[in-house]
Structures are given as C-alpha cells and as structure tokens.
Amino acid sequence: AQTVTQSQPEMSVQEAETVTLSCTYDTSESNYYLFWYKQPPSRQMILVIRQEAYKQQNATENRFSVNFQKAAKSFSLKISDSQLGDTAMYFCAFMSTGANSKLTFGKGITLSVRP
Amino acid sequence: DTAVSQTPKYLVTQMGNDKSIKCEQNLGHDTMYWYKQDSKKFLKIMFSYNNKELIINETVPNRFSPKSPDKAHLNLHINSLELGDSAVYFCASSQSSGSSYEQYFGPGTRLTVT
C-alpha cells in the first residue's frame, strides 16, 4: 500500500518570500502521479500542481513549482512570492495508474502567510 | 456551470437518522469518488465508481451505500447515523483514460450528527 508523509504540521512565511513544503511517499510502483492540493478556509479542494512520475522535468505552474526526486521518493512544493491568498492547508497526494486509481493523501500542512 | 456539485452543503441531523448526499458532475468524466475528511482534516477514499460500476470500497461500514444511477451522478446514502460519521464528505470525478487524469472535487458536504 502507498503512504504519503507530510511531517511538518504547519509553517509560516512572510508575504513575498519563498517557502517550501515537504512531502515523501512510499510505493513499489514505477508509474504514478503526484499532486499538491490547496484547501483554503472555504474547504474547496483546489489542484495546485501535478507531476507524472515518468517525467524527469519538474512541473511548474506560475509561482508554484515542485522538486521531484523519484529515487528519494520526495515531492516538495515551492511557493515563490508568497501571497496572503496562499494561506491554506496543503495536501500532498499520490495516485497510481490503472482502473483502481485513487488519491492517497498526506496529513496536510497549514501554511500561514504573514502580511 | 459548476463542474462538480454536491447537495446539501451542510447537513445537521440526529443519531439514528438516515440521510443522503447527492453529487453531480458535468465534466463528462467516467469515474466518480467519495472521500471523507475527518475532524483532523485527514482525507481518505471511501468509494469509487467507473461507468456506474463499483471499483473501490475501502472498508466502509455497511451503513454507507453509494448509488450511481448514471455516469454523471454518484449519491451517498447513510443509514443509522452515528456521532463518528460527523465529517466533511467530498465527491470527486476524473476521466480514466486519456491525458487528463486529475480528480476534480465538489465543494464538500459538512455532516454534523448530534
């Protein structure tokens, strides 16, 4: 079974600075997907960024980028130029390929952006 | 033009009651899911359906019964509600084939059992 670990329960960052959220996972599969979801106080789950395991290039989406280290099973999220609207819970998630695909989530990290 | 919608958004009920949560997606996806987020914010899969067929049932009590009348709908019926059922329930959908595989979530239903 796959597991996803987010060891930091919460972090704080000054507005306009950069912050990195850590995530590690465990799997025996060679092909899979990794995601970061954002959950603001509105509780809506918003996809921030995704990474296919077969791609070596790290995914980027505007101010969000990942550092994907497949051998180390590490998938960290970097948020550049932090904004107040980035304040939320962030969940790292793993999904295997195939018909039985499901998201396995980490426990999440609460990120606070200070003005 | 909401992609994944759930009704109701809030549900307060007493122990022992039976309640349903409805989910609809207009994305043309063939796979739908129910996730439960507990009081500690932990998210866990409950069920998934592909083309109206049950694919995943993650050791959920028999009091929970999903029903998929068609590919666009996945409802969750809960019998004999217990205090421990209080949580936020999310519906999600995805396409099982092609390049777009990510799951899109509904707004969640906060269930409170008193």
Contacts between the chains, C-beta under 8 A, distances in Angstrom:
chain1	res1	chain2	res2	distance
A	33	B	101	6.4
A	33	B	102	7.7
A	35	B	102	6.8
A	37	B	105	8.0
A	39	B	41	7.8
A	42	B	107	8.0
A	43	B	88	6.3
A	43	B	107	7.2
A	43	B	108	5.0
A	43	B	110	7.7
A	44	B	105	7.1
A	44	B	107	5.6
A	44	B	108	7.3
A	45	B	90	6.4
A	45	B	92	7.7
A	45	B	105	3.8
A	45	B	108	7.6
A	47	B	102	5.6
A	47	B	103	8.0
A	47	B	104	7.6
A	50	B	102	5.7
A	89	B	41	6.2
A	91	B	43	6.6
A	95	B	101	7.5
A	95	B	103	7.7
A	97	B	101	7.9
A	99	B	50	6.5
A	99	B	55	6.2
A	99	B	96	6.7
A	100	B	48	7.9
A	100	B	55	6.0
A	100	B	56	6.1
A	101	B	31	7.9
A	101	B	48	8.0
A	101	B	94	7.7
A	101	B	96	7.4
A	101	B	101	7.5
A	102	B	33	7.0
A	102	B	45	4.4
A	102	B	48	6.0
A	102	B	56	5.6
A	102	B	58	7.9
A	103	B	33	7.9
A	103	B	35	7.4
A	103	B	43	7.6
A	103	B	45	6.6
A	103	B	92	7.8
A	103	B	103	6.0
A	104	B	45	7.6
A	105	B	42	7.2
A	105	B	43	4.3
A	105	B	44	7.3
A	107	B	40	7.6
A	107	B	41	7.4
A	107	B	42	5.9
A	108	B	41	5.4
A	108	B	42	7.6
A	108	B	43	7.9
